[in-house]
Amino acid sequence: MACDKIMLIRHAERPTPDKAFRGVDASGRKDKEALTVPGWRRAGALARFFAPLDGRFSQPGLETPKALYACKADARDPSLRPQLTLSPVADLIGLKMNCDFYRGEESALVAAVLAGEGPALISWKHDGAHLIANAILGDETTAPQGWPYGRYDVVWIFSRGRSGWTFSQAPQLLLAGDSPDPIG
């Protein structure tokens, strides 16, 4: 059966330009391609956000994913943040993460997600999120055409119904300072 629910998140917190927050790997060693400590906290919280113990989700439209996708790193763009963000989710629910697509291959990613099992959860970079949304929805007007640089705290939800795809947003509200507002 084709995927009828796609949830899209931006990877968790990255190092700040002023170096107030630096990236660290899972063992705490400095790594500029990894998450910051707040990013690791968000990644851990996302595991129960997408797989609640009681099966009740904190926001409407969410489901426990059956497929996980994260942006692939390469020499031009070595960030591991999309993969690290989903690693606690993958560990908790026992799924292998698909990391076959690079930034710039958003259309191919969407084709693979739509052909695969769902619900699907994608962790991507902020500058490609709108391209994923446009490929799912088939237009450039339904979803915001940008993801603010400083926002890590929202989920874009795409649900397929009888009349096509719908778009909604769910605030994560996992860490202090998370916004209840959607991306405009």
N, C-alpha and C positions, 0 to 999 in steps of 0.2 A: 504494500500500500504506500502511496506517495505521501510525503511529509505534508501535514496540514497545519503545523504550528512551528514557528521559528522565533526564537528569542535571541536578541542581539545585545551584547554588552561591550562596553569599551574595557580594555584591559585595566587592571587596578593601578593604583598610584605609581607614578614614575618619579625618578629623581628630579628635583627642582633645579632650574637654571642657576639659582644663587647658591646651590649646594647645601641649603639648609636641611634638605632631606636627600640622602644618598641611597643608591640601590645596594641591596645586599642579596647574596644567594641564600639558599635554604639553610646553610650552616652559619650564616651571619658574616661571611666574608664580603668585603666591598666588591661590587660588580655593577658597573654602570648600565648594563643591559637587563638588570633584574628589577624587581619591585622594591619600593621603600618599605620600611616597617609598617606604616599605615596600609600600604598596598598588600602586604602579606596578611595583615589583619582582615582586610576586606576579602581577600581570596578565601581565607578560612571561613569567614561568615557566609560567603556565597554558597558554600557546600550545604548548609542547612536551609538557606534561603530557597534553594532549588530542590531540596530533598528534606522537607520538614518531617520531624519524627511522627507527628500525629496526622500527616497527610493534608493538613490545612495550610494553605499558602497565605502569606501576609498581604498579598496583593492579587486582585482578580487578573485572570488571564495567564497566570504562571502555571507551569507543569514541570514535573521532574523530567529532565531530558533523557532520551534514549540514544542520542547521538551528540557528540561534542566535536566542535571544529575550532581551531585556533590558527592564527596567522603564522606561516612558516618564516623562520629567520634565515637570512643569508648574509653574505659578506657585505653587501650594500646596505642592508638594514638588519643588523644582528640582534635586535631587541627580542628577548625571550619573554617579555611581559605578557603577551596574550596567552602563551602556553602556561606560564607559571600561575596566571590568574585562574585557569580552569583545573590545575592539577589537584587541588583539594576536592573539587567536585568529582573529578574522575576517580580519585582514590575512594571517596565515600560510596559512590554508587557503582563502582566496579566497571567503568567504561574506558575503553581506549580512546584517546584523543586523535582526531584526524588533523594532521598538520601538513597537508599536501599542497596548500595554496599560499602563494606569496601575495604581499600587498601589490595591487595592480591586476590581480587575477580574480577580482570580486565576481564577475559574471560567471566564470567557470566554477567558483565556489558555490554560488547560488544554484547552478545547474546540478551540481553534485548533491547539495543539501535537498533539493526538491525531489530528486530521484531516490533518495535514501529514506531511512526510517526516521520517524519523528515521534514526539517533538524533538527539535534540534536546538542546541544552544551554541552560539557563535561568540567567541571572544576575538575582537579585532582592534585595529588602531583607529583613532578618532577621525583621521582624514579619509578613511575609506568607508565609514559606516553608511553615509548617504548613498554611496554607489551600490552597496548591498541592498539597501531599502528600495532604491529605484529598480533594481533588477527583479526583486520579488514583486513589487507592486505594479511594475510596468509603466510608471510615470515618475515625473520629477516634481510633483506638487503635493502629494499626500504626506510624505514624511519631511521633516526638516532637512535642509540641504547643507547642513553642517553640524558638527558635534563640538560644543565648546571645549577648548583646550583644558580647562580646569575641572570638567565634569567627569566623574567616574561612577556616579551614584544613581544611574537610571537604566532601565531595561526597555528596549524597543521590542514590541510584541507584534508579530504578524500572524494572523489567523485566517485560514482559508475556509470560506463558507460557500453556500450555493451560488452567491452572486460575485464570487471572487475573493480577493484578499482584503482584509481590514487591518488597520494600523492603530496601535494604542501604545501608551507608555506607562510604566510602573516605577515609582520611586523605590529605591532599595531601602533607604532609611536604616542602614546597618551601622554606620559610624557617626560619632558626634560631628556635626557640621553638614551632614547629608541634607540635600534640599528636597522638600516635598513637591517642588514644581517640575513640570515636564520641560523638556528642551523645546524652546519656541522656534 
